[in-house]
Amino acid sequence: MAQQGPVQEAGLEPPVANLLSYLFLGLGGLIVFLTQKHREVRFHGAQSLLLGVTLAVLYIGLSIIFAILTSVISVSSVGAALAISGITTIIFLVLVLGAFILQIYMCVQGYQMRHVKLPVIGDFAEKWAGPGAV
C-alpha cells in the first residue's frame, strides 16, 4: 500500500487569499471570509469586509452632510457655496487617496501573512475569524 503525503486543504494559498481580500475591498473580503478555512485568511477577509463597509458608510455620510451644507449655504451666498464645494472636493480627494494607500498597504501586509489589526474593526474581525485567529 502506497503512503499518502499530507493532505492539503482545498482553497487558495493563504497569501494569495489575503491579497485578493484587500484588492477587491469589501466584496473580496466577503468571498474570502465565506470560502476559506484558514483562520488568518478569515481574519483578513473579515477585516477587508469591515473596512469596505466602513469606508462606504463614511463616504455616504459625508456626501449627505456636504450636500446639506451646500444647499443651506447656497441660499444665502453663492460664493460661500462654491467655497464649501471646493473644500468638499479636497476632503474627498484626501479620503480617496488615503483609502487607496491603506488598501495597498493592507494588500502587501496580507500577502506577507502579517497580522496587521486595524483599530476597532480589527477586534471585530478577530472575533469573526474564530478562536486562534492570531
Phi and psi in radians as a Rosetta constraint file:
Dihedral C 1 N 2 CA 2 C 2 CIRCULARHARMONIC -1.388 0.35
Dihedral N 2 CA 2 C 2 N 3 CIRCULARHARMONIC 2.470 0.35
Dihedral C 2 N 3 CA 3 C 3 CIRCULARHARMONIC -1.377 0.35
Dihedral N 3 CA 3 C 3 N 4 CIRCULARHARMONIC 2.452 0.35
Dihedral C 3 N 4 CA 4 C 4 CIRCULARHARMONIC -1.691 0.35
Dihedral N 4 CA 4 C 4 N 5 CIRCULARHARMONIC 2.541 0.35
Dihedral C 4 N 5 CA 5 C 5 CIRCULARHARMONIC -1.323 0.35
Dihedral N 5 CA 5 C 5 N 6 CIRCULARHARMONIC -3.120 0.35
Dihedral C 5 N 6 CA 6 C 6 CIRCULARHARMONIC -1.105 0.35
Dihedral N 6 CA 6 C 6 N 7 CIRCULARHARMONIC 2.464 0.35
Dihedral C 6 N 7 CA 7 C 7 CIRCULARHARMONIC -1.407 0.35
Dihedral N 7 CA 7 C 7 N 8 CIRCULARHARMONIC 2.225 0.35
Dihedral C 7 N 8 CA 8 C 8 CIRCULARHARMONIC -1.669 0.35
Dihedral N 8 CA 8 C 8 N 9 CIRCULARHARMONIC 2.408 0.35
Dihedral C 8 N 9 CA 9 C 9 CIRCULARHARMONIC -1.144 0.35
Dihedral N 9 CA 9 C 9 N 10 CIRCULARHARMONIC 2.521 0.35
Dihedral C 9 N 10 CA 10 C 10 CIRCULARHARMONIC -1.263 0.35
Dihedral N 10 CA 10 C 10 N 11 CIRCULARHARMONIC 2.613 0.35
Dihedral C 10 N 11 CA 11 C 11 CIRCULARHARMONIC 2.207 0.35
Dihedral N 11 CA 11 C 11 N 12 CIRCULARHARMONIC -3.116 0.35
Dihedral C 11 N 12 CA 12 C 12 CIRCULARHARMONIC -1.288 0.35
Dihedral N 12 CA 12 C 12 N 13 CIRCULARHARMONIC 2.741 0.35
Dihedral C 12 N 13 CA 13 C 13 CIRCULARHARMONIC -1.105 0.35
Dihedral N 13 CA 13 C 13 N 14 CIRCULARHARMONIC 2.411 0.35
Dihedral C 13 N 14 CA 14 C 14 CIRCULARHARMONIC -0.914 0.35
Dihedral N 14 CA 14 C 14 N 15 CIRCULARHARMONIC -0.783 0.35
Dihedral C 14 N 15 CA 15 C 15 CIRCULARHARMONIC -1.077 0.35
Dihedral N 15 CA 15 C 15 N 16 CIRCULARHARMONIC -0.681 0.35
Dihedral C 15 N 16 CA 16 C 16 CIRCULARHARMONIC -1.184 0.35
Dihedral N 16 CA 16 C 16 N 17 CIRCULARHARMONIC -0.737 0.35
Dihedral C 16 N 17 CA 17 C 17 CIRCULARHARMONIC -1.084 0.35
Dihedral N 17 CA 17 C 17 N 18 CIRCULARHARMONIC -0.740 0.35
Dihedral C 17 N 18 CA 18 C 18 CIRCULARHARMONIC -1.078 0.35
Dihedral N 18 CA 18 C 18 N 19 CIRCULARHARMONIC -0.785 0.35
Dihedral C 18 N 19 CA 19 C 19 CIRCULARHARMONIC -1.041 0.35
Dihedral N 19 CA 19 C 19 N 20 CIRCULARHARMONIC -0.832 0.35
Dihedral C 19 N 20 CA 20 C 20 CIRCULARHARMONIC -1.131 0.35
Dihedral N 20 CA 20 C 20 N 21 CIRCULARHARMONIC -0.603 0.35
Dihedral C 20 N 21 CA 21 C 21 CIRCULARHARMONIC -1.112 0.35
Dihedral N 21 CA 21 C 21 N 22 CIRCULARHARMONIC -0.670 0.35
Dihedral C 21 N 22 CA 22 C 22 CIRCULARHARMONIC -1.491 0.35
Dihedral N 22 CA 22 C 22 N 23 CIRCULARHARMONIC -0.502 0.35
Dihedral C 22 N 23 CA 23 C 23 CIRCULARHARMONIC -1.113 0.35
Dihedral N 23 CA 23 C 23 N 24 CIRCULARHARMONIC -0.723 0.35
Dihedral C 23 N 24 CA 24 C 24 CIRCULARHARMONIC -1.892 0.35
Dihedral N 24 CA 24 C 24 N 25 CIRCULARHARMONIC 1.123 0.35
Dihedral C 24 N 25 CA 25 C 25 CIRCULARHARMONIC -0.744 0.35
Dihedral N 25 CA 25 C 25 N 26 CIRCULARHARMONIC 2.348 0.35
Dihedral C 25 N 26 CA 26 C 26 CIRCULARHARMONIC 1.476 0.35
Dihedral N 26 CA 26 C 26 N 27 CIRCULARHARMONIC -1.370 0.35
Dihedral C 26 N 27 CA 27 C 27 CIRCULARHARMONIC -1.142 0.35
Dihedral N 27 CA 27 C 27 N 28 CIRCULARHARMONIC -0.759 0.35
Dihedral C 27 N 28 CA 28 C 28 CIRCULARHARMONIC -1.075 0.35
Dihedral N 28 CA 28 C 28 N 29 CIRCULARHARMONIC -0.705 0.35
Dihedral C 28 N 29 CA 29 C 29 CIRCULARHARMONIC -1.107 0.35
Dihedral N 29 CA 29 C 29 N 30 CIRCULARHARMONIC -0.707 0.35
Dihedral C 29 N 30 CA 30 C 30 CIRCULARHARMONIC -1.103 0.35
Dihedral N 30 CA 30 C 30 N 31 CIRCULARHARMONIC -0.811 0.35
Dihedral C 30 N 31 CA 31 C 31 CIRCULARHARMONIC -1.096 0.35
Dihedral N 31 CA 31 C 31 N 32 CIRCULARHARMONIC -0.798 0.35
Dihedral C 31 N 32 CA 32 C 32 CIRCULARHARMONIC -1.115 0.35
Dihedral N 32 CA 32 C 32 N 33 CIRCULARHARMONIC -0.773 0.35
Dihedral C 32 N 33 CA 33 C 33 CIRCULARHARMONIC -1.059 0.35
Dihedral N 33 CA 33 C 33 N 34 CIRCULARHARMONIC -0.712 0.35
Dihedral C 33 N 34 CA 34 C 34 CIRCULARHARMONIC -1.410 0.35
Dihedral N 34 CA 34 C 34 N 35 CIRCULARHARMONIC -0.414 0.35
Dihedral C 34 N 35 CA 35 C 35 CIRCULARHARMONIC -1.840 0.35
Dihedral N 35 CA 35 C 35 N 36 CIRCULARHARMONIC -0.295 0.35
Dihedral C 35 N 36 CA 36 C 36 CIRCULARHARMONIC -1.811 0.35
Dihedral N 36 CA 36 C 36 N 37 CIRCULARHARMONIC 2.621 0.35
Dihedral C 36 N 37 CA 37 C 37 CIRCULARHARMONIC -1.775 0.35
Dihedral N 37 CA 37 C 37 N 38 CIRCULARHARMONIC -0.449 0.35
Dihedral C 37 N 38 CA 38 C 38 CIRCULARHARMONIC -1.076 0.35
Dihedral N 38 CA 38 C 38 N 39 CIRCULARHARMONIC 2.214 0.35
Dihedral C 38 N 39 CA 39 C 39 CIRCULARHARMONIC -1.094 0.35
Dihedral N 39 CA 39 C 39 N 40 CIRCULARHARMONIC -0.705 0.35
Dihedral C 39 N 40 CA 40 C 40 CIRCULARHARMONIC -1.157 0.35
Dihedral N 40 CA 40 C 40 N 41 CIRCULARHARMONIC -0.654 0.35
Dihedral C 40 N 41 CA 41 C 41 CIRCULARHARMONIC -1.169 0.35
Dihedral N 41 CA 41 C 41 N 42 CIRCULARHARMONIC -0.731 0.35
Dihedral C 41 N 42 CA 42 C 42 CIRCULARHARMONIC -1.096 0.35
Dihedral N 42 CA 42 C 42 N 43 CIRCULARHARMONIC -0.648 0.35
Dihedral C 42 N 43 CA 43 C 43 CIRCULARHARMONIC -1.059 0.35
Dihedral N 43 CA 43 C 43 N 44 CIRCULARHARMONIC -0.856 0.35
Dihedral C 43 N 44 CA 44 C 44 CIRCULARHARMONIC -1.147 0.35
Dihedral N 44 CA 44 C 44 N 45 CIRCULARHARMONIC -0.640 0.35
Dihedral C 44 N 45 CA 45 C 45 CIRCULARHARMONIC -1.101 0.35
Dihedral N 45 CA 45 C 45 N 46 CIRCULARHARMONIC -0.793 0.35
Dihedral C 45 N 46 CA 46 C 46 CIRCULARHARMONIC -1.138 0.35
Dihedral N 46 CA 46 C 46 N 47 CIRCULARHARMONIC -0.723 0.35
Dihedral C 46 N 47 CA 47 C 47 CIRCULARHARMONIC -1.152 0.35
Dihedral N 47 CA 47 C 47 N 48 CIRCULARHARMONIC -0.678 0.35
Dihedral C 47 N 48 CA 48 C 48 CIRCULARHARMONIC -1.123 0.35
Dihedral N 48 CA 48 C 48 N 49 CIRCULARHARMONIC -0.751 0.35
Dihedral C 48 N 49 CA 49 C 49 CIRCULARHARMONIC -1.055 0.35
Dihedral N 49 CA 49 C 49 N 50 CIRCULARHARMONIC -0.848 0.35
Dihedral C 49 N 50 CA 50 C 50 CIRCULARHARMONIC -1.137 0.35
Dihedral N 50 CA 50 C 50 N 51 CIRCULARHARMONIC -0.636 0.35
Dihedral C 50 N 51 CA 51 C 51 CIRCULARHARMONIC -1.140 0.35
Dihedral N 51 CA 51 C 51 N 52 CIRCULARHARMONIC -0.756 0.35
Dihedral C 51 N 52 CA 52 C 52 CIRCULARHARMONIC -1.076 0.35
Dihedral N 52 CA 52 C 52 N 53 CIRCULARHARMONIC -0.759 0.35
Dihedral C 52 N 53 CA 53 C 53 CIRCULARHARMONIC -1.144 0.35
Dihedral N 53 CA 53 C 53 N 54 CIRCULARHARMONIC -0.745 0.35
Dihedral C 53 N 54 CA 54 C 54 CIRCULARHARMONIC -1.072 0.35
Dihedral N 54 CA 54 C 54 N 55 CIRCULARHARMONIC -0.790 0.35
Dihedral C 54 N 55 CA 55 C 55 CIRCULARHARMONIC -1.129 0.35
Dihedral N 55 CA 55 C 55 N 56 CIRCULARHARMONIC -0.700 0.35
Dihedral C 55 N 56 CA 56 C 56 CIRCULARHARMONIC -1.100 0.35
Dihedral N 56 CA 56 C 56 N 57 CIRCULARHARMONIC -0.791 0.35
Dihedral C 56 N 57 CA 57 C 57 CIRCULARHARMONIC -1.111 0.35
Dihedral N 57 CA 57 C 57 N 58 CIRCULARHARMONIC -0.719 0.35
Dihedral C 57 N 58 CA 58 C 58 CIRCULARHARMONIC -1.076 0.35
Dihedral N 58 CA 58 C 58 N 59 CIRCULARHARMONIC -0.833 0.35
Dihedral C 58 N 59 CA 59 C 59 CIRCULARHARMONIC -1.113 0.35
Dihedral N 59 CA 59 C 59 N 60 CIRCULARHARMONIC -0.750 0.35
Dihedral C 59 N 60 CA 60 C 60 CIRCULARHARMONIC -1.160 0.35
Dihedral N 60 CA 60 C 60 N 61 CIRCULARHARMONIC -0.775 0.35
Dihedral C 60 N 61 CA 61 C 61 CIRCULARHARMONIC -1.074 0.35
Dihedral N 61 CA 61 C 61 N 62 CIRCULARHARMONIC -0.793 0.35
Dihedral C 61 N 62 CA 62 C 62 CIRCULARHARMONIC -1.144 0.35
Dihedral N 62 CA 62 C 62 N 63 CIRCULARHARMONIC -0.633 0.35
Dihedral C 62 N 63 CA 63 C 63 CIRCULARHARMONIC -1.070 0.35
Dihedral N 63 CA 63 C 63 N 64 CIRCULARHARMONIC -0.761 0.35
Dihedral C 63 N 64 CA 64 C 64 CIRCULARHARMONIC -1.131 0.35
Dihedral N 64 CA 64 C 64 N 65 CIRCULARHARMONIC -0.794 0.35
Dihedral C 64 N 65 CA 65 C 65 CIRCULARHARMONIC -1.085 0.35
Dihedral N 65 CA 65 C 65 N 66 CIRCULARHARMONIC -0.800 0.35
Dihedral C 65 N 66 CA 66 C 66 CIRCULARHARMONIC -1.198 0.35
Dihedral N 66 CA 66 C 66 N 67 CIRCULARHARMONIC -0.584 0.35
Dihedral C 66 N 67 CA 67 C 67 CIRCULARHARMONIC -1.146 0.35
Dihedral N 67 CA 67 C 67 N 68 CIRCULARHARMONIC -0.738 0.35
Dihedral C 67 N 68 CA 68 C 68 CIRCULARHARMONIC -1.140 0.35
Dihedral N 68 CA 68 C 68 N 69 CIRCULARHARMONIC -0.798 0.35
Dihedral C 68 N 69 CA 69 C 69 CIRCULARHARMONIC -1.045 0.35
Dihedral N 69 CA 69 C 69 N 70 CIRCULARHARMONIC -0.776 0.35
Dihedral C 69 N 70 CA 70 C 70 CIRCULARHARMONIC -1.121 0.35
Dihedral N 70 CA 70 C 70 N 71 CIRCULARHARMONIC -0.738 0.35
Dihedral C 70 N 71 CA 71 C 71 CIRCULARHARMONIC -1.223 0.35
Dihedral N 71 CA 71 C 71 N 72 CIRCULARHARMONIC -0.644 0.35
Dihedral C 71 N 72 CA 72 C 72 CIRCULARHARMONIC -1.212 0.35
Dihedral N 72 CA 72 C 72 N 73 CIRCULARHARMONIC -0.743 0.35
Dihedral C 72 N 73 CA 73 C 73 CIRCULARHARMONIC -1.307 0.35
Dihedral N 73 CA 73 C 73 N 74 CIRCULARHARMONIC -0.561 0.35
Dihedral C 73 N 74 CA 74 C 74 CIRCULARHARMONIC -1.140 0.35
Dihedral N 74 CA 74 C 74 N 75 CIRCULARHARMONIC -0.410 0.35
Dihedral C 74 N 75 CA 75 C 75 CIRCULARHARMONIC -1.174 0.35
Dihedral N 75 CA 75 C 75 N 76 CIRCULARHARMONIC -0.645 0.35
Dihedral C 75 N 76 CA 76 C 76 CIRCULARHARMONIC -1.591 0.35
Dihedral N 76 CA 76 C 76 N 77 CIRCULARHARMONIC -0.630 0.35
Dihedral C 76 N 77 CA 77 C 77 CIRCULARHARMONIC -2.706 0.35
Dihedral N 77 CA 77 C 77 N 78 CIRCULARHARMONIC 2.164 0.35
Dihedral C 77 N 78 CA 78 C 78 CIRCULARHARMONIC -1.189 0.35
Dihedral N 78 CA 78 C 78 N 79 CIRCULARHARMONIC -0.677 0.35
Dihedral C 78 N 79 CA 79 C 79 CIRCULARHARMONIC -1.089 0.35
Dihedral N 79 CA 79 C 79 N 80 CIRCULARHARMONIC -0.733 0.35
Dihedral C 79 N 80 CA 80 C 80 CIRCULARHARMONIC -1.168 0.35
Dihedral N 80 CA 80 C 80 N 81 CIRCULARHARMONIC -0.654 0.35
Dihedral C 80 N 81 CA 81 C 81 CIRCULARHARMONIC -1.122 0.35
Dihedral N 81 CA 81 C 81 N 82 CIRCULARHARMONIC -0.703 0.35
Dihedral C 81 N 82 CA 82 C 82 CIRCULARHARMONIC -1.151 0.35
Dihedral N 82 CA 82 C 82 N 83 CIRCULARHARMONIC -0.663 0.35
Dihedral C 82 N 83 CA 83 C 83 CIRCULARHARMONIC -1.119 0.35
Dihedral N 83 CA 83 C 83 N 84 CIRCULARHARMONIC -0.774 0.35
Dihedral C 83 N 84 CA 84 C 84 CIRCULARHARMONIC -1.090 0.35
Dihedral N 84 CA 84 C 84 N 85 CIRCULARHARMONIC -0.695 0.35
Dihedral C 84 N 85 CA 85 C 85 CIRCULARHARMONIC -1.102 0.35
Dihedral N 85 CA 85 C 85 N 86 CIRCULARHARMONIC -0.732 0.35
Dihedral C 85 N 86 CA 86 C 86 CIRCULARHARMONIC -1.149 0.35
Dihedral N 86 CA 86 C 86 N 87 CIRCULARHARMONIC -0.745 0.35
Dihedral C 86 N 87 CA 87 C 87 CIRCULARHARMONIC -1.119 0.35
Dihedral N 87 CA 87 C 87 N 88 CIRCULARHARMONIC -0.720 0.35
Dihedral C 87 N 88 CA 88 C 88 CIRCULARHARMONIC -1.034 0.35
Dihedral N 88 CA 88 C 88 N 89 CIRCULARHARMONIC -0.777 0.35
Dihedral C 88 N 89 CA 89 C 89 CIRCULARHARMONIC -1.072 0.35
Dihedral N 89 CA 89 C 89 N 90 CIRCULARHARMONIC -0.766 0.35
Dihedral C 89 N 90 CA 90 C 90 CIRCULARHARMONIC -1.120 0.35
Dihedral N 90 CA 90 C 90 N 91 CIRCULARHARMONIC -0.767 0.35
Dihedral C 90 N 91 CA 91 C 91 CIRCULARHARMONIC -1.083 0.35
Dihedral N 91 CA 91 C 91 N 92 CIRCULARHARMONIC -0.770 0.35
Dihedral C 91 N 92 CA 92 C 92 CIRCULARHARMONIC -1.142 0.35
Dihedral N 92 CA 92 C 92 N 93 CIRCULARHARMONIC -0.681 0.35
Dihedral C 92 N 93 CA 93 C 93 CIRCULARHARMONIC -1.103 0.35
Dihedral N 93 CA 93 C 93 N 94 CIRCULARHARMONIC -0.726 0.35
Dihedral C 93 N 94 CA 94 C 94 CIRCULARHARMONIC -1.118 0.35
Dihedral N 94 CA 94 C 94 N 95 CIRCULARHARMONIC -0.763 0.35
Dihedral C 94 N 95 CA 95 C 95 CIRCULARHARMONIC -1.111 0.35
Dihedral N 95 CA 95 C 95 N 96 CIRCULARHARMONIC -0.768 0.35
Dihedral C 95 N 96 CA 96 C 96 CIRCULARHARMONIC -1.133 0.35
Dihedral N 96 CA 96 C 96 N 97 CIRCULARHARMONIC -0.755 0.35
Dihedral C 96 N 97 CA 97 C 97 CIRCULARHARMONIC -1.116 0.35
Dihedral N 97 CA 97 C 97 N 98 CIRCULARHARMONIC -0.760 0.35
Dihedral C 97 N 98 CA 98 C 98 CIRCULARHARMONIC -1.091 0.35
Dihedral N 98 CA 98 C 98 N 99 CIRCULARHARMONIC -0.737 0.35
Dihedral C 98 N 99 CA 99 C 99 CIRCULARHARMONIC -1.138 0.35
Dihedral N 99 CA 99 C 99 N 100 CIRCULARHARMONIC -0.668 0.35
Dihedral C 99 N 100 CA 100 C 100 CIRCULARHARMONIC -1.138 0.35
Dihedral N 100 CA 100 C 100 N 101 CIRCULARHARMONIC -0.769 0.35
Dihedral C 100 N 101 CA 101 C 101 CIRCULARHARMONIC -1.110 0.35
Dihedral N 101 CA 101 C 101 N 102 CIRCULARHARMONIC -0.744 0.35
Dihedral C 101 N 102 CA 102 C 102 CIRCULARHARMONIC -1.094 0.35
Dihedral N 102 CA 102 C 102 N 103 CIRCULARHARMONIC -0.708 0.35
Dihedral C 102 N 103 CA 103 C 103 CIRCULARHARMONIC -1.103 0.35
Dihedral N 103 CA 103 C 103 N 104 CIRCULARHARMONIC -0.784 0.35
Dihedral C 103 N 104 CA 104 C 104 CIRCULARHARMONIC -1.102 0.35
Dihedral N 104 CA 104 C 104 N 105 CIRCULARHARMONIC -0.775 0.35
Dihedral C 104 N 105 CA 105 C 105 CIRCULARHARMONIC -1.020 0.35
Dihedral N 105 CA 105 C 105 N 106 CIRCULARHARMONIC -0.791 0.35
Dihedral C 105 N 106 CA 106 C 106 CIRCULARHARMONIC -1.214 0.35
Dihedral N 106 CA 106 C 106 N 107 CIRCULARHARMONIC -0.579 0.35
Dihedral C 106 N 107 CA 107 C 107 CIRCULARHARMONIC -1.038 0.35
Dihedral N 107 CA 107 C 107 N 108 CIRCULARHARMONIC -0.819 0.35
Dihedral C 107 N 108 CA 108 C 108 CIRCULARHARMONIC -1.142 0.35
Dihedral N 108 CA 108 C 108 N 109 CIRCULARHARMONIC -0.816 0.35
Dihedral C 108 N 109 CA 109 C 109 CIRCULARHARMONIC -1.122 0.35
Dihedral N 109 CA 109 C 109 N 110 CIRCULARHARMONIC -0.708 0.35
Dihedral C 109 N 110 CA 110 C 110 CIRCULARHARMONIC -1.139 0.35
Dihedral N 110 CA 110 C 110 N 111 CIRCULARHARMONIC -0.735 0.35
Dihedral C 110 N 111 CA 111 C 111 CIRCULARHARMONIC -1.127 0.35
Dihedral N 111 CA 111 C 111 N 112 CIRCULARHARMONIC -0.574 0.35
Dihedral C 111 N 112 CA 112 C 112 CIRCULARHARMONIC -1.484 0.35
Dihedral N 112 CA 112 C 112 N 113 CIRCULARHARMONIC 0.144 0.35
Dihedral C 112 N 113 CA 113 C 113 CIRCULARHARMONIC 1.019 0.35
Dihedral N 113 CA 113 C 113 N 114 CIRCULARHARMONIC 0.611 0.35
Dihedral C 113 N 114 CA 114 C 114 CIRCULARHARMONIC -1.597 0.35
Dihedral N 114 CA 114 C 114 N 115 CIRCULARHARMONIC 2.392 0.35
Dihedral C 114 N 115 CA 115 C 115 CIRCULARHARMONIC -1.543 0.35
Dihedral N 115 CA 115 C 115 N 116 CIRCULARHARMONIC 1.451 0.35
Dihedral C 115 N 116 CA 116 C 116 CIRCULARHARMONIC -1.696 0.35
Dihedral N 116 CA 116 C 116 N 117 CIRCULARHARMONIC 2.020 0.35
Dihedral C 116 N 117 CA 117 C 117 CIRCULARHARMONIC -1.795 0.35
Dihedral N 117 CA 117 C 117 N 118 CIRCULARHARMONIC 2.071 0.35
Dihedral C 117 N 118 CA 118 C 118 CIRCULARHARMONIC -1.295 0.35
Dihedral N 118 CA 118 C 118 N 119 CIRCULARHARMONIC 2.617 0.35
Dihedral C 118 N 119 CA 119 C 119 CIRCULARHARMONIC -1.005 0.35
Dihedral N 119 CA 119 C 119 N 120 CIRCULARHARMONIC 2.488 0.35
Dihedral C 119 N 120 CA 120 C 120 CIRCULARHARMONIC 1.122 0.35
Dihedral N 120 CA 120 C 120 N 121 CIRCULARHARMONIC -1.090 0.35
Dihedral C 120 N 121 CA 121 C 121 CIRCULARHARMONIC -1.227 0.35
Dihedral N 121 CA 121 C 121 N 122 CIRCULARHARMONIC -0.419 0.35
Dihedral C 121 N 122 CA 122 C 122 CIRCULARHARMONIC -1.112 0.35
Dihedral N 122 CA 122 C 122 N 123 CIRCULARHARMONIC -0.644 0.35
Dihedral C 122 N 123 CA 123 C 123 CIRCULARHARMONIC -1.128 0.35
Dihedral N 123 CA 123 C 123 N 124 CIRCULARHARMONIC -0.753 0.35
Dihedral C 123 N 124 CA 124 C 124 CIRCULARHARMONIC -1.122 0.35
Dihedral N 124 CA 124 C 124 N 125 CIRCULARHARMONIC -0.711 0.35
Dihedral C 124 N 125 CA 125 C 125 CIRCULARHARMONIC -1.096 0.35
Dihedral N 125 CA 125 C 125 N 126 CIRCULARHARMONIC -0.701 0.35
Dihedral C 125 N 126 CA 126 C 126 CIRCULARHARMONIC -1.110 0.35
Dihedral N 126 CA 126 C 126 N 127 CIRCULARHARMONIC -0.688 0.35
Dihedral C 126 N 127 CA 127 C 127 CIRCULARHARMONIC -1.140 0.35
Dihedral N 127 CA 127 C 127 N 128 CIRCULARHARMONIC -0.734 0.35
Dihedral C 127 N 128 CA 128 C 128 CIRCULARHARMONIC -1.143 0.35
Dihedral N 128 CA 128 C 128 N 129 CIRCULARHARMONIC -0.641 0.35
Dihedral C 128 N 129 CA 129 C 129 CIRCULARHARMONIC -1.197 0.35
Dihedral N 129 CA 129 C 129 N 130 CIRCULARHARMONIC -0.389 0.35
Dihedral C 129 N 130 CA 130 C 130 CIRCULARHARMONIC 1.788 0.35
Dihedral N 130 CA 130 C 130 N 131 CIRCULARHARMONIC 3.045 0.35
Dihedral C 130 N 131 CA 131 C 131 CIRCULARHARMONIC -1.136 0.35
Dihedral N 131 CA 131 C 131 N 132 CIRCULARHARMONIC 2.522 0.35
Dihedral C 131 N 132 CA 132 C 132 CIRCULARHARMONIC 1.386 0.35
Dihedral N 132 CA 132 C 132 N 133 CIRCULARHARMONIC 0.342 0.35
Dihedral C 132 N 133 CA 133 C 133 CIRCULARHARMONIC -1.300 0.35
Dihedral N 133 CA 133 C 133 N 134 CIRCULARHARMONIC -0.281 0.35
